Amino acid sequence: MEIAGQIIGGETAAVLIRQKSDEPVELGDLLVAEGDGYTILQVKDLKYRSQIPQGMRELASGFNLEGYRGDVEFLEPELRNYIIAEARPILHVRNGEPMLPKRLPGFFREVRRIRDGDLAFLEKPRNPVFLGNVRSGSKVLETPVYIDALDAITHHILIPATTGRGKSNLVKVMLWSLADMDRVGMLVLDPHDEYYGRNEAGLGKHPSGNVVYYSPDAPVGGNTLSINLRALRPEHFEGIIPFTQAQEQAIAKYHNCYKERWIIKIVEGEKLSDVKSVTLSVLRRVFDVILGVYLDEDTGEIKSRGGVFRDVGGESTIKDIAGHLEDGKIVVVDTSRLMGEAELLVGSVISGEIFRRYQKYKSTGELRRKPVIGIVIEEAPRVLGKEVIERQGNNIYSTIAREGRKFNIGLVAITQLVSLIPRTVLANMNTKIILGNEMAQERAEIIGSASQDLSDDNRAIASLDKGEAIVSSIFTKFAVPVKIPLFEEFIESTDHEDEDEDIEFIG
């Protein structure tokens, strides 16, 4: 057995392990203590210890620094100076069954590094979404980590991290797995146009052909993102664009009077007797700025600046996208050329259509035959933030966060600032894939809302390198440390796997 250390004391929260001098232990390392099955421990902290009193150590350091090193050889590093690892038992495995540890491993028991065979209980679920491989410290094991798509998405997924820690890479790896399934439809609102891969590796290269792309400037094979103004209803703006009470009342009057042409009439400047001119002017300006639609005074026609929201064309876009999602496809919507509110509005219109359909399916008993729908939303506090909800009221995203599970609809929320999201919403995010975060306040919020006890993982989260994560979920027995592969290397490896599977031996 490859010994990494020996248990010399501690308690349930922190077992003290003396590190073997030539087996350096890292933060996050997974160690195994055998006995009545085996216990998996995770290193949470490291400390220096010495048998030599502090004064003597200071004296010895002075000798070394001042040039007397050759004459002073009374230190014996392997025996008198050493490192103590504080580790927490995270799982006990007996007869192949994992269970939460309720007792300490044997006192003075030797511990070894974890092996792939120790994690045999991590089974591949029926609808696997690949996240990466188990990580022990900075070492990567062969054991893959999956979550079940149907369970995880309907219970919502949160991906918190600071910039540059690999959030987009992780989502692309997850979506690559989901593109193989016909039981999951994913709506991806892409504010940076980075998921489809116009000129680089992206979801557009998935061999299944299950990825549909919408963009204002779609390449060959893509779909033009254009939404007819008649498809917009007042409720699509709720919680997305702040209106005053007078403006809301004016919108309601225009909608009652002109039905699906309500925005067109406002943009045209059609007056209603009980709507003030100043209110109408403000609404025209809002739709001009946010939707990019305005009245060309010379021709009397409604024009569109971005080409997304328009008077003519785009009548079937929302229904087409909803249809693709119901067919279990991944729909990537390039919103990189839209203002923030317009991007959220596009998502609101599509999400509202899906939510309405799935409410109907539930009432008619058809819901169980429909695929699960997930919605990927970047910078989630824009629609799920405390201030946004308090100031503008609930929107379709916060409604899905609260009630989506009943209708098989879930969110994949990505954010740098977890602290802006209410605890009630965070509590509904039952799978959290935590990447590196240097901000103490954000780490506290993440730890406080995690599915497992991560109270002593504060330092571990801060030290997560790019592509390293901790998966905390109600669907995993413990908070699993993972290493996420680089997307480009990942899809190349899956190509090779497919080639291997295609080999036929005849003879």
Number of C-alpha atoms within 10 A of each C-alpha: 7 10 15 20 27 20 22 15 14 15 13 14 14 19 24 22 24 24 20 18 15 10 13 10 24 17 21 24 20 27 25 24 24 17 12 12 13 18 27 25 26 25 25 22 20 18 10 9 12 14 12 13 8 10 9 10 14 12 11 18 13 13 15 14 10 9 10 13 13 8 9 11 9 7 12 11 11 11 11 11 14 18 19 22 26 23 28 25 25 22 21 24 20 13 8 13 11 20 14 13 17 11 11 16 24 15 12 14 16 21 26 19 20 19 15 11 9 16 17 12 12 14 13 14 12 11 18 19 24 21 22 26 21 24 24 24 20 16 14 16 17 12 19 20 24 21 23 15 23 21 18 22 27 25 24 27 24 24 24 26 27 16 14 13 20 22 24 17 19 25 18 21 23 21 21 26 18 24 23 21 19 17 20 25 28 28 25 24 23 19 20 11 16 19 24 25 13 16 7 12 17 18 26 22 16 18 12 12 13 22 25 20 24 22 20 19 15 14 12 7 10 18 16 19 21 23 22 17 22 18 18 19 18 14 14 22 21 18 25 25 16 15 16 10 9 12 18 16 15 20 22 16 16 23 18 11 13 13 14 17 17 23 25 21 18 24 21 17 16 12 13 15 6 9 16 13 14 10 17 20 13 12 21 21 17 16 17 17 15 17 23 20 26 23 18 12 9 6 8 10 12 16 19 18 13 16 18 26 26 23 21 14 13 19 16 12 19 23 14 12 23 22 14 19 25 22 16 23 28 32 22 25 26 25 24 16 16 19 16 14 18 22 21 24 23 24 24 22 20 22 23 21 17 22 22 12 15 23 17 14 16 15 9 9 9 12 18 11 9 20 21 26 29 27 25 22 22 21 17 23 22 20 24 25 20 17 15 20 19 10 11 17 15 16 22 25 25 18 14 22 25 18 16 24 18 15 23 25 27 29 27 26 22 22 21 20 21 26 18 18 21 15 15 11 17 23 16 17 28 21 26 26 24 26 28 25 25 15 14 13 13 19 24 16 17 25 20 16 21 23 22 17 14 19 13 15 19 17 17 20 25 15 16 24 17 15 19 26 32 23 24 25 22 18 15 16 17 20 23 19 27 28 27 25 18 15 21 14 11 14 21 11 12 12 14 11 11 10 10 10 9 9 8 7 5 4 3
